[in-house]
Amino acid sequence: MSDGNITPGQSPKSAYFLSHEDEAVEKRTLAVIVDNEPGVLARVVGLFSGRGYNIDSLTVAEVDASQHRSRITIVTQGTPHILEQIEAQLLRLVPVAEVFDITNSKRGIERELALVKVAGSGEKRVEALRIGEIFRARVIDTTNESFIFEVTGASEKLTQFIDLMRPLGLVEVSRTGVLSIKRGKEKG
């Protein structure tokens, strides 16, 4: 008879003893369709903070005024087990209608927008404009001392653009957070 303790080499009899620590951490983008009502965002964010999950990016907007629905796009990280838990717990919230995992969809598209202010003159100004052209960044405002780029694309592209602007006179960055959608005719 066993006293409930597990000795080395013995397999656990309960899921309580299963560990997910050896699983690799993944980044996921989740699209959460919710009823557009007061307090919904607080409930979704509260679910994350209450369980110690981090949100890397968060965007929210109404997407269907006739049905009063909003789309919350959340980028988070965790082991596959934790990410499954997050998805399941989101679906349990009353104002949540649907949850789509965009990252694991072969048809998923993710984009972000950034406004990047750069100050500089002479060679640095010319170099910043040249790099902006390579990244297909649009100059949306300019003065004699600075200009503001609008750049869209994958988050990694924006981060790379911002890193290249640092030595050229980066002043300020404003990013929207990730937006996502699925290709094709189905919702997601």
Protein Blocks (a to p, Z undefined) as FASTA:
>chain_A
ZZhiacehiacfbfklpccklpccddddddddddddehklmmmmmmmmmnopacfbdcdd
dfblknopacddddddddfklmmmmmmmmmmpmklmbdcdfklpmkbccdddddddddde
hjllmmmmmmmmmnopacfbdcfkbccdddeddfklmmmmmmmmmmnopabdcdebjadd
dedjbeZZ
